[in-house]
Amino acid sequence: MLVESAQTAFVLFMGTLLAIVTFKLLAGQINTRGLLADKKTGGFSPGRLQLLLSTGGGAFFYFYEIVGTADTGTLPTVPTELLLIVGASNIGYLGGKVYSKFVNRLEHV
């Protein structure tokens, strides 16, 4: 009984948090200017977009898994595929950063 109540409270809390953040985003109270912009050029950054999508998608997938296993009283294991996708996304983003730093350094020499 206590576990079910705690799980229900958690799901309600997360749903409320999602609603608040969504409302504040739509109302313009959360600054998202430059979220997908390259810091050097100010233009669109595909690396930032793929990182945002893979991280957000992974978080929603795992939250869905949590809700699906609410009756067990334990957190589900993180699938290896999810770790690989999010990890590869982060490595790709960081690799792009390292590459751009290396190329910029060579151009200024």
N, C-alpha and C positions, 0 to 999 in steps of 0.2 A: 504494500500500500504506500509506504513512504517513498520507495523508489519510483513508482508510477507518478506520484505527486511531484517529485523533484524533476522528473523528465518532462512532465506537462509544464511545470514552471519554467524550465529551460527553453522549451519550444516557444512558449508565450513571450519570454524575454527576448529571444532572438528575433521573433516575428515583429515585436514592438520596436526593437532596435532597427530592423530593416525598414519598417514604416517611417520611423523618424528620419533616418538618413535619406531615404527616398524623397520625403517631403522637403527636407532642407536642400537637397540637390535641386529639386524642381523650383523651389522658391529663390534659388540663387544665394543661399546663405552659406554654402560651402564653396570655397574658391577652387575651381577646377581649371583655371586659366593656366596654360602651359603644361597640363598633365601629359599630353602626348606630343609635346614640342621638344625638339633637339635643343640642348642648352647652348651649343655653339652657334648654330645657324638660325635658330628660332623657328625653323620649318618643322613639318610633320616628321615624326620618328617612328618608322615601322617596328623597330626593336621595342620601343616602349609599349606599342599597341599589343604586340604578341605576348609580352610579359604580363600586361594587365589582363588580357583574355585568358591566358593559361592559368594564372594564379587565381583569378576570379572563378573560372570554370572549375578548377580543382576544389576550391573552397565550397562552391555550391554542390558539387558532386559528393563531397565528403559529408556535408550537412544533410543531404538527401539520404546517405547511408546511415547517419545517426538517427534520423527520424524513422527509417525503416527497421532499425534494430532496437527501437525504444523499449520493447517488451523484455529484452534480455538483461537489462541493467548494466551492461558494459558497453564501452566504446568499440566500434568495429575496427578491425585492423585496416591500416592504410594499404590499398592495393599497390603492388609493385609498379604496375603500369602508371598509376597516378604519380608516384614518386619520380619515375623516369620522365614523364611528360613535363612536370613542373621543373625538375632538375635540368633537363635539356634546355628548357626555355630560359632558365636563369644562366646557364653556361653560355648559351647563344648570345644573350644580352651582354653579359660580362665580356665575352670574347669580342663582340663588336666594340665595346668601350676600349679594351686593350688595343685592338687593331687601330682604332681611330687615334688613340694617343701615340702609338708607334708611328703611324703615317704622318701625323702632325709634327712630331719631333724630327722626322727625316726631312720634311719640307722646310723646316726652319734652320736646318744645318747648312 
